[in-house]
Amino acid sequence: MPIETTVSVDRGDYEDTATPWDQDLWRAEALAWVAGGLAAHGLRADGERAVRLRPWSVLVRVAVAGGGAVWFKANPPASAFEGPLTAALAAWVPQYVLRPLAVDAVRGWSLLPDGGDLFRTVLGREGLGLGAWEDLVCQYGRMQRALTPYAGEMEQLGVPSARTAALPEVFDRLVAANTALDADRRAALKALRPRLADWCAELADLGVADSLDHSDLHDGQLFRPAPGRYTFFDWGDAAVSHPFCSLMVPAARAREDHGPDALFRLRDAYLEPWTGHGRTPAELRRAVSLAWRLSALGRADSWGRFFPGASGGAGEEARAHWLMRLADEPPL
C-alpha cells in the first residue's frame, strides 16, 4: 500500500488541525497494519484510497482487489475503546452491527468491512418516509435492551461511564474543566445544578437500566443494507448511560424532514421494546422527556475526545453550547 496511491484527503472545516496522519512514520505503520489485516482475510489493497481527517478520527477508505472496499479508522486515546467495543458488540448483538476485520486496542485502530448504503443515502435516493425512522429507532431500542446485561463489561473495555445516578458528577466535571464558559454562563449552570440533580434522581428511580448510549445517532451513523434492516456503527462518542439519551439526535433529525409530530411517533416506536416490565406508558414517556434533556451531557462530554495536539477551541465552545442546552425544555 504505497503512500502515493492516496487520491484524496478531506479535512472538512479543520484545515489546520494536526492528526497522526500527518506523521510519516505513523502513516506508514498504519498502512502496513491495514495490509496485514487484509492479508489475514485473503484480501489486498488495490486502487483508490480516500482519507478523511478530523480532530476526533482518521478514516481511510481502502479499495480492495476484486471490487469493494474496507475502512481503516484511528481513534484518539479518549475514544480508543471504539475498536474493542465494536468487536464485543459483534459477539453480543451481531445482527445490529459490523464485525471488524481487525482491531488494535492499544493504538485505537480498527479495520472494518463496508456496511453498504448509509441510511442518509437511501433516504435521499428512495424518499423513505417517517416509517423508516420508526423502524430504525425501534430496532436500536431492541439492541440497547439486549445490551443491558453487558453494561459493566463495556465499561471494562474503556467505554466512558456516565451512569444515570452519576450524571450530576459528570456535569460538575464538565463545567469545571470548560474554558469557554464566561461568568454569566457559569452562574446560569450553577443555578441549574439542583434541578439537574433532581432530574437524574427521578430518571434513575423510573427503573430503566443503564445501557449503551450512542450519543450521536444521526442518519449518517447507520447503514440500511436492505429494506427493514439497519446496521449501527461509529461508537466513538458512546457512553454507558441511560439508554433513552440516544433518542434525541435521531428524533431531532427526523423532525427536520417531517415536522414536530414526528417526535411523538418516534418516541412511541422507540419505547415499544421497553414496554411492560412493571412500567406504565406514562412513566416511560416521562423517562424520555428527562433523558432528552440530559442527553446534552453526553454530547458535551464527547466533544473532548480529540487527538493530542488537535485544536481544542472549537471543542470547548461546543461543550459549552451543549451544557447550556440542559436548560432547554424538552419537546416531548
Secondary structure as UniProt FT lines:
FT   HELIX           3..5
FT   STRAND          6..10
FT   TURN            12..13
FT   TURN            15..16
FT   HELIX           20..22
FT   HELIX           24..39
FT   TURN            40..42
FT   STRAND          45..54
FT   TURN            55..56
FT   STRAND          57..64
FT   TURN            65..66
FT   STRAND          69..74
FT   HELIX           77..79
FT   TURN            80..81
FT   HELIX           82..92
FT   HELIX           94..96
FT   STRAND          102..104
FT   TURN            105..108
FT   STRAND          109..113
FT   HELIX           119..126
FT   HELIX           130..147
FT   HELIX           148..150
FT   HELIX           151..156
FT   TURN            157..158
FT   HELIX           164..166
FT   HELIX           167..177
FT   HELIX           183..205
FT   TURN            206..207
FT   STRAND          211..213
FT   TURN            219..220
FT   STRAND          222..226
FT   TURN            227..228
FT   STRAND          229..232
FT   TURN            236..237
FT   STRAND          239..241
FT   HELIX           243..247
FT   HELIX           248..258
FT   HELIX           261..271
FT   HELIX           272..274
FT   TURN            277..278
FT   HELIX           281..302
FT   TURN            303..304
FT   TURN            308..309
FT   HELIX           313..324
FT   HELIX           325..327
//
